[in-house]
Amino acid sequence: MSLEFNGNTIETTATGYLVNHEDWSEDLAKFMAEQEGIELTDKHWDLMNFLRDEYFTNNQNQPNTRNILKAMADKWGQKLQQKDIYDLFPKDPSKQGGRIAGLPESRRKGGY
């Protein structure tokens, strides 16, 4: 599969993840999010930047929903519930957020 973006063909897997993470850019993330009906806010970017940082600087770690929830509660300085981050990425913050953040598909099961 592929995406047509800014006159370029970006290769993706059958499930929509980038084949080459180096193709990712913030503009591509905005485009991918729009395709899924998501308008990216600062909170979306916080979550995606956390996922990217964990992947690229922590041995390709892909945090589950529980770890994302803890990290975002610390970042935003407020108590959060799982619903709060699912409101950002309804199809699973770790999977949908990771896809839009340009990360490979997570193979772990479960979300919490």
C-alpha positions in Angstrom: 0.0 0.0 0.0 1.0 3.6 -0.2 0.0 7.2 0.5 0.2 10.0 -2.0 1.6 13.0 -0.2 3.0 16.3 -1.6 3.6 14.7 -5.0 5.5 11.7 -3.4 4.4 8.1 -2.9 5.0 7.0 0.7 5.1 3.2 1.1 3.0 1.8 3.9 2.1 -1.7 5.2 -1.3 -3.2 4.6 -2.3 -1.7 8.0 -1.2 1.8 7.2 2.2 1.9 9.0 5.1 3.6 7.3 7.5 1.1 5.7 10.4 3.5 6.2 10.2 5.6 9.4 12.5 8.2 7.7 9.6 9.2 5.4 7.8 10.6 8.5 7.4 14.4 9.0 5.1 16.5 11.0 3.3 17.5 7.8 2.8 13.8 6.9 1.5 13.2 10.4 -1.0 16.0 10.0 -2.1 14.5 6.7 -2.4 11.0 8.1 -4.4 12.3 11.1 -6.8 14.2 8.8 -7.4 11.0 6.8 -8.6 9.5 10.1 -10.7 12.5 11.1 -8.3 13.7 13.7 -7.2 17.3 14.1 -3.9 17.3 15.9 -3.7 19.4 19.0 -0.7 20.1 21.4 -1.9 17.0 23.4 -1.8 14.8 20.4 1.8 16.0 19.7 2.8 15.4 23.3 1.6 11.9 23.1 3.2 11.2 19.7 6.5 12.8 20.7 6.5 10.6 23.8 6.0 7.5 21.6 8.7 8.6 19.2 11.1 9.4 22.0 10.5 6.0 23.6 11.0 4.2 20.4 14.1 6.0 19.1 15.9 6.5 22.5 14.8 3.6 24.6 15.6 0.5 22.6 12.6 0.6 20.3 10.2 0.5 23.3 6.5 0.9 22.3 4.6 1.9 25.5 1.3 0.4 26.2 -1.8 2.5 27.1 -1.0 2.3 30.9 2.5 3.7 30.4 1.2 6.4 28.0 -1.4 7.4 30.6 1.2 7.8 33.3 3.6 9.7 31.1 0.9 12.1 29.9 -0.5 12.6 33.4 3.0 13.7 34.5 3.5 15.9 31.4 0.2 17.6 31.7 0.2 17.8 35.5 -3.2 16.3 36.0 -4.9 13.0 36.9 -6.0 11.3 33.7 -8.3 8.4 32.9 -7.9 6.0 30.0 -10.8 7.8 28.3 -8.8 11.0 28.2 -6.1 9.6 25.9 -8.6 7.5 23.9 -10.4 10.8 23.2 -7.2 11.8 21.3 -6.7 8.5 19.4 -10.0 6.5 19.6 -8.5 3.5 17.8 -5.9 3.0 20.6 -3.4 5.6 21.6 -0.4 3.3 21.3 -1.4 1.9 17.9 -3.2 4.7 16.2 -0.9 7.3 17.8 2.2 5.2 16.9 1.0 4.9 13.3 0.5 8.6 12.9 3.8 9.2 14.7 5.6 7.2 12.0 6.5 4.2 14.1 6.3 0.5 13.1 3.3 -1.6 14.1 3.4 -2.8 17.6 3.2 -6.6 17.9 2.2 -6.8 21.6 -1.3 -7.7 22.6 -3.6 -5.7 24.8 -3.7 -2.0 25.4 -3.8 -1.6 29.2 
